[in-house]
Amino acid sequence: MTDFRSLELFYWVAELNSFSKAAERANTTQPAVSQRIAALEAEFGVKLFERNSRSISLTHQGRKLVDYAERFLLLRTEMVADVGSTVAMKGILRLGVSETIAQTWLSRFMERAHAVYPNIVIDLTVDVSPTMRDLLGRGELDLAFLLGPLGDPTMANRELCAYPLAFIASPDLDIGEEPLSLARIRNFPIITYPKATSPYPRLREALNDPSLPPPRIFGNSSLTTIVRMTLDRIGLSVIPPIVVQKELSEGRLRIVQTSLTVPDLVFTAAFPLALMGGLAQPMAELAQEVARQFEAAPGA
C-alpha cells in the first residue's frame, strides 16, 4: 500500500523539480527520496518522472498522481489539526521574513509559535521582499512575511500590519525650518529601502522634478545600516518610526516634518495556495494575531 511518506516525497520532488531540494525540504537524504520514488513507480507499474542528466519532468501519469498526492497530504494535515492537538502537528516550516518585521514583532511570533506548535521546526530566512517572492514561487519557502499583498493568483495572502513611513534624522543634522518643502528635502541625501522594493520607486517618484537633477536616494537592504547612517548624520532616512522607537525616545533621532506624504508599508503573510491546509496557513493566522497584539502594545 502507498504510504503518506512516499506521497509526500513524490509531491515535493514534483513541486521543486529536484530530488535534492525535496530531500532538503523533507529533512532526509537524496538516496532515500530516490528509493521512495522508485518504489512508487514499481507499485503503480508506470514511470512518474522523465529523467536526464540535467533535469526531471513529470510524465502524464506523474501529473495525475500529483493531484492525488496533494489532496492526501492536505487531508492528513486537516485531520491532525481537527482531531489532534497542536502538539501533534509536526514538520519543518521554511519561513521568510522582512527585516522590518524581524526588528519589530518576530521574536514574539517565534516565542508563540514554539509554545503553540512545539514540534514544528522553523527554518528562518531574513531577506528583502522581492527575493522572498521569488523563493515562494520556486517552492523554496513555505511562508513569508513581506511587503504585499502579492498579486500572484497561485498565492494566498493574509494581511498582517501597516507601518507609516517618516523622514528621520539626527538632531545634530542642520535641517533648518520645518516643515521641509520638496525642494529642501532634495538638498539632503536620502537613505531608505533598496531599489527592488516598493518604497524606493514611490519615494523617487514623489521627489521627482523634471527641471532638477535626480534626487540622491541611497537604497540599502539593511535597516541596521540605514539607522547607523542616520545617526552618523549622513542624511535623512525614510523608514517606519516603529523600528527606531528606542532611538527616538532617547533623543538620538527625531522625526522631521515635511510637506511630503509617503504611502504606508503594508505587510502580508503569503504562502502558495497549494499548501492551503498545511503548516503555512495556521502559522500565517498566528502571525496575524501576534501582529495585532504588537500594534496594540508595541512596547509590551
HUTABEL-V300622 format. One record per residue. RES is the residue in three letters. OMEGA is omega as a letter, one per 20 degrees, with the letter a starting at -180 (999 if undefined). Layout:
((RES;OMEGA) (RES;OMEGA))
This chain:
((MET;r) (THR;a) (ASP;a) (PHE;a) (ARG;r) (SER;r) (LEU;r) (GLU;a) (LEU;r) (PHE;a) (TYR;a) (TRP;r) (VAL;a) (ALA;a) (GLU;a) (LEU;r) (ASN;a) (SER;r) (PHE;a) (SER;r) (LYS;r) (ALA;r) (ALA;r) (GLU;a) (ARG;a) (ALA;r) (ASN;r) (THR;a) (THR;r) (GLN;r) (PRO;r) (ALA;r) (VAL;a) (SER;r) (GLN;r) (ARG;a) (ILE;r) (ALA;r) (ALA;r) (LEU;a) (GLU;r) (ALA;a) (GLU;a) (PHE;r) (GLY;r) (VAL;r) (LYS;r) (LEU;r) (PHE;r) (GLU;a) (ARG;r) (ASN;a) (SER;a) (ARG;a) (SER;r) (ILE;r) (SER;r) (LEU;r) (THR;r) (HIS;r) (GLN;r) (GLY;r) (ARG;r) (LYS;a) (LEU;r) (VAL;a) (ASP;r) (TYR;a) (ALA;a) (GLU;a) (ARG;r) (PHE;a) (LEU;r) (LEU;r) (LEU;r) (ARG;a) (THR;r) (GLU;r) (MET;a) (VAL;a) (ALA;a) (ASP;a) (VAL;a) (GLY;r) (SER;r) (THR;r) (VAL;a) (ALA;a) (MET;a) (LYS;r) (GLY;r) (ILE;r) (LEU;r) (ARG;a) (LEU;r) (GLY;a) (VAL;r) (SER;a) (GLU;r) (THR;r) (ILE;a) (ALA;a) (GLN;r) (THR;a) (TRP;a) (LEU;a) (SER;r) (ARG;r) (PHE;a) (MET;r) (GLU;r) (ARG;a) (ALA;a) (HIS;r) (ALA;a) (VAL;a) (TYR;a) (PRO;a) (ASN;r) (ILE;r) (VAL;r) (ILE;r) (ASP;a) (LEU;r) (THR;r) (VAL;a) (ASP;r) (VAL;a) (SER;r) (PRO;r) (THR;a) (MET;r) (ARG;r) (ASP;a) (LEU;r) (LEU;a) (GLY;a) (ARG;r) (GLY;a) (GLU;r) (LEU;r) (ASP;a) (LEU;r) (ALA;r) (PHE;a) (LEU;r) (LEU;a) (GLY;j) (PRO;r) (LEU;r) (GLY;a) (ASP;a) (PRO;r) (THR;a) (MET;r) (ALA;r) (ASN;r) (ARG;a) (GLU;a) (LEU;a) (CYS;r) (ALA;a) (TYR;r) (PRO;r) (LEU;r) (ALA;r) (PHE;a) (ILE;r) (ALA;r) (SER;r) (PRO;r) (ASP;r) (LEU;a) (ASP;a) (ILE;a) (GLY;a) (GLU;r) (GLU;j) (PRO;r) (LEU;r) (SER;r) (LEU;a) (ALA;a) (ARG;r) (ILE;a) (ARG;r) (ASN;a) (PHE;r) (PRO;a) (ILE;a) (ILE;a) (THR;a) (TYR;a) (PRO;a) (LYS;a) (ALA;a) (THR;a) (SER;a) (PRO;a) (TYR;a) (PRO;r) (ARG;r) (LEU;r) (ARG;r) (GLU;a) (ALA;a) (LEU;a) (ASN;r) (ASP;a) (PRO;a) (SER;a) (LEU;r) (PRO;r) (PRO;r) (PRO;r) (ARG;a) (ILE;a) (PHE;r) (GLY;r) (ASN;a) (SER;a) (SER;r) (LEU;r) (THR;r) (THR;r) (ILE;a) (VAL;r) (ARG;r) (MET;r) (THR;r) (LEU;a) (ASP;r) (ARG;r) (ILE;a) (GLY;r) (LEU;r) (SER;r) (VAL;a) (ILE;r) (PRO;r) (PRO;a) (ILE;a) (VAL;r) (VAL;a) (GLN;a) (LYS;a) (GLU;r) (LEU;a) (SER;r) (GLU;r) (GLY;r) (ARG;r) (LEU;r) (ARG;r) (ILE;r) (VAL;r) (GLN;a) (THR;r) (SER;a) (LEU;r) (THR;a) (VAL;a) (PRO;r) (ASP;r) (LEU;a) (VAL;a) (PHE;a) (THR;r) (ALA;a) (ALA;r) (PHE;a) (PRO;r) (LEU;r) (ALA;a) (LEU;r) (MET;a) (GLY;r) (GLY;a) (LEU;a) (ALA;a) (GLN;r) (PRO;r) (MET;r) (ALA;r) (GLU;r) (LEU;r) (ALA;r) (GLN;a) (GLU;a) (VAL;a) (ALA;r) (ARG;r) (GLN;r) (PHE;r) (GLU;a) (ALA;a) (ALA;a) (PRO;a) (GLY;a) (ALA;999))
